[in-house]
Amino acid sequence: MELNIVAVLGAGTMGHGIAQICAQAGLDVRLYDLKDEFVQAGLDRINNFLKKSIERKKITANESVEVLGRIKGTTQLAEAVQSADLIIEAIPEDMRLKKEFFMGLIGKCKGNSIWASNTSTLSITEMASVTDRPDKFIGLHFFNPVQLMKPIEIIKGILTADETVKAAEALTLKLQKTPILVKDSPGFASTRLGVALFLEASKMLEEGVASIKDIDVGAKLFYGHKMGPFETCDLVGLDARLNNLNSLLESTGNPKWSPPLLLRQLVASSYLGTKPGSKGGYYAYFGIDKEGA
Ligand SMILES: NC(=O)c1ccc[n+]([C@@H]2O[C@H](COP(=O)([O-])OP(=O)(O)OC[C@H]3O[C@@H](n4cnc5c(N)ncnc54)[C@H](O)[C@@H]3O)[C@@H](O)[C@H]2O)c1
């Protein structure tokens, strides 16, 4: 199935980036959020990214205008989804919220449209179960920052049709990303590996083995990682990391996924990472300059 029109639902950290790369690949995009200001904030982030790309001579000014022209922001859900071939949900990581949201899409979309969730940890099969199309429901897990990160984890629920997987793989290639196919299981492959590293790094911090900066530099120089576990956490969002851990803890019942005390305290104190409106993340809390990390 050819996917030409995409509705991206949620214009935050992930949604704006997903909308941008879809438009850059020539797709028509509807970018939906609850309020005009949220939609506008997403469009502004796209605009800023494109401006920097022009400065770096990665794209021309004309290409930027074309990309922006393919993205239509809206707060009207029915308008966003009615003609879409693909729906990509990027609202907060909360199973109850996501299920309610998908139930609200029933009757508003084309019968053959594919619905995808960008969840980092939650069960695709469980979300699909409340929809009218579990065979056309899939996980499309983009990485942050979406514009730069190469992989897209494709998560097959137990009722997802092979045809849906094929369409998702074709889309991934069209977006010039690398598909990684995994079965529906808590944390999939990427989040499970990422939080395992973060938990060990947090234990090392608690034990005074090294500073966050030295742990991060070590991860990069010992193992060739592009970013260390604390830098990654600041970028992903401390609240998002906490959600990942709580979700893994709840779905597996295994205490090894218990969130570290400092992470819980930082989130409670509004240290949510480098996203707009936050006090910052681990680096800001410890007053450590990230330069050279
Ligand atoms: N942040 C990351 O690094 C990252 C990486 C991969 C996947 N994810 C996943 O992507 C999803 C979105 O995360 P995010 O970091 O972009 O969150 P975010 O908080 O930055 O953005 C979420 C957006 O959804 C909107 N929203 C909230 N409730 C809504 C509703 N009922 N209807 C429509 N919009 C609603 C909010 O207004 C907000 O703009 C989550 O499932 C998260 O686990 C996040």
The ligand as an ORCA input file, in Angstrom:
! r2SCAN-3c Opt
* xyz 0 1
  N      11.358     11.960     23.889
  C      12.026     10.956     23.332
  O      13.252     10.948     23.266
  C      11.249      9.797     22.728
  C      11.938      8.898     21.894
  C      11.237      7.871     21.263
  C       9.873      7.715     21.517
  N       9.235      8.584     22.362
  C       7.799      8.393     22.566
  O       7.107      9.334     21.759
  C       5.867      9.688     22.405
  C       5.810     11.186     22.550
  O       6.895     11.600     23.339
  P       7.456     13.097     23.271
  O       8.772     13.054     23.957
  O       7.354     13.633     21.898
  O       6.388     13.839     24.209
  P       6.119     15.411     24.322
  O       5.568     15.605     25.685
  O       7.280     16.208     23.887
  O       4.956     15.654     23.241
  C       3.684     15.073     23.361
  C       2.693     15.969     22.650
  O       1.438     15.318     22.655
  C       0.454     16.282     22.949
  N      -0.700     15.616     23.549
  C      -0.932     15.303     24.806
  N      -2.111     14.662     24.957
  C      -2.628     14.639     23.734
  C      -3.833     14.155     23.227
  N      -4.738     13.538     23.976
  N      -4.042     14.349     21.940
  C      -3.101     14.943     21.144
  N      -1.955     15.422     21.571
  C      -1.722     15.253     22.862
  C       1.082     17.270     23.883
  O       0.387     18.509     23.824
  C       2.500     17.331     23.337
  O       2.661     18.377     22.394
  C       5.836      8.915     23.722
  O       5.121      7.723     23.553
  C       7.313      8.631     23.979
  O       7.518      7.483     24.785
  C       9.880      9.628     22.958
*
